[in-house]
Amino acid sequence: MTDFPPTLPPLTLATNPDTTRAYAALTQDWNPIHLEAEAAAKAGFDRPIAHGTMALNLAVQAVAQGSDNALRIADLTIRFTAPTWVGQTLTAQANRLEGAEYAISVTTDDGRVVMQGQATLAARDTEGSRGTE
């Protein structure tokens, strides 16, 4: 039987222009609102914003790392709630609701929630590639 802890340790990521460029290269998402102040301003932002999926991937990594790769996300419902300014630090958290259900969130260093949702966790198999239900 899988042990589902009440919380998973928070995981942080400091965003900056270098990490944003590296993430753009990794994902091939070169939208200039993430990289150029002028493009961000034209889109209505005060400054460049980090990729939303950077917050999502941080939450996925928090589950894996916080469970020593014993757990994975089997089902996920999220909502992006605010932009992350390039230069902010993100923190992903997961708190157990009941059973394998967890409330997940990603916040910025100024306390804004930029992503929130619910995840159903499952055990990984011994190969670590796919989990069992």
C-alpha positions in Angstrom: 0.0 0.0 0.0 1.2 3.5 -0.8 2.0 5.9 2.0 0.6 9.4 1.2 2.2 11.9 3.5 0.2 14.9 4.8 2.4 17.3 3.0 5.3 17.2 0.6 8.3 19.4 1.2 8.1 22.7 -0.7 10.4 23.2 -3.7 11.6 26.6 -4.9 13.0 28.0 -8.1 14.5 31.4 -8.6 13.6 32.8 -12.0 15.9 35.2 -13.8 16.6 36.1 -17.4 19.0 33.2 -17.8 16.6 30.6 -16.4 13.8 32.0 -18.6 16.0 31.8 -21.7 17.0 28.3 -20.8 13.4 27.3 -20.3 12.4 28.9 -23.6 15.1 26.8 -25.3 14.0 23.6 -23.6 10.3 24.1 -24.4 10.8 25.9 -27.7 8.4 28.6 -26.4 10.1 31.8 -27.6 7.2 34.1 -27.0 8.9 37.5 -26.5 6.7 38.4 -23.5 9.0 36.1 -21.5 12.2 37.6 -22.9 11.8 41.2 -23.8 10.5 44.1 -21.7 9.1 45.9 -24.8 7.0 42.9 -25.9 5.8 42.3 -22.4 4.7 46.0 -22.2 2.8 45.7 -25.5 1.0 42.7 -24.0 0.0 44.7 -20.9 2.6 43.5 -18.5 5.0 45.8 -16.5 7.9 43.5 -17.3 8.7 40.1 -18.8 6.7 37.2 -17.3 8.0 33.7 -16.6 6.4 30.8 -18.6 3.3 29.5 -16.8 4.4 26.0 -17.4 7.6 26.7 -15.4 5.3 26.9 -12.3 3.5 23.7 -13.4 6.8 21.8 -13.9 8.0 23.0 -10.5 4.9 21.4 -9.0 5.5 18.2 -10.8 9.1 18.1 -9.7 8.0 18.9 -6.1 5.9 15.8 -6.0 8.6 13.6 -7.5 11.5 15.0 -5.4 9.4 15.3 -2.2 8.5 11.6 -2.3 11.9 10.4 -3.3 10.4 9.5 -6.7 7.9 7.1 -5.1 4.9 9.2 -6.2 3.7 10.7 -9.5 0.8 12.8 -10.6 -1.9 10.6 -12.0 -4.5 13.3 -12.5 -4.2 17.0 -12.4 -6.6 20.0 -12.5 -4.9 23.5 -12.3 -5.6 27.1 -12.9 -3.0 29.8 -13.5 -4.1 32.7 -11.3 -1.4 35.4 -11.8 1.7 36.1 -13.8 5.2 35.5 -12.4 7.6 38.3 -13.0 11.0 37.2 -14.3 13.2 37.7 -11.2 10.8 36.2 -8.7 11.2 33.0 -6.8 8.5 30.3 -7.1 7.6 27.9 -4.4 5.5 24.8 -5.1 3.6 23.1 -2.3 1.3 20.0 -2.0 -0.9 19.3 1.0 -3.0 16.1 1.3 -6.8 16.5 1.3 -7.8 12.9 1.7 -6.7 9.6 0.2 -4.4 10.3 -2.7 -5.8 13.8 -3.3 -3.6 16.8 -2.8 -4.1 20.6 -3.0 -1.2 22.0 -5.0 -0.1 25.6 -5.3 2.8 27.7 -6.6 3.4 31.1 -4.9 5.8 33.9 -5.6 8.2 35.4 -3.0 5.7 38.3 -2.5 3.0 35.8 -1.5 0.9 35.8 -4.7 -0.6 32.4 -5.8 0.3 32.0 -9.5 -1.0 28.5 -9.9 -3.4 26.3 -7.9 -5.3 23.1 -8.3 -5.8 19.5 -7.2 -3.7 16.5 -8.0 -4.3 12.8 -7.5 -1.1 11.0 -6.7 -0.2 7.4 -7.5 2.8 5.2 -6.8 5.5 4.9 -9.4 6.4 1.4 -10.6 9.9 0.1 -10.0 11.1 1.4 -13.4 10.0 4.9 -12.5 8.5 5.5 -15.9 4.8 4.7 -15.3 2.8 4.4 -12.1 0.2 1.9 -11.0 -3.3 2.9 -10.1 
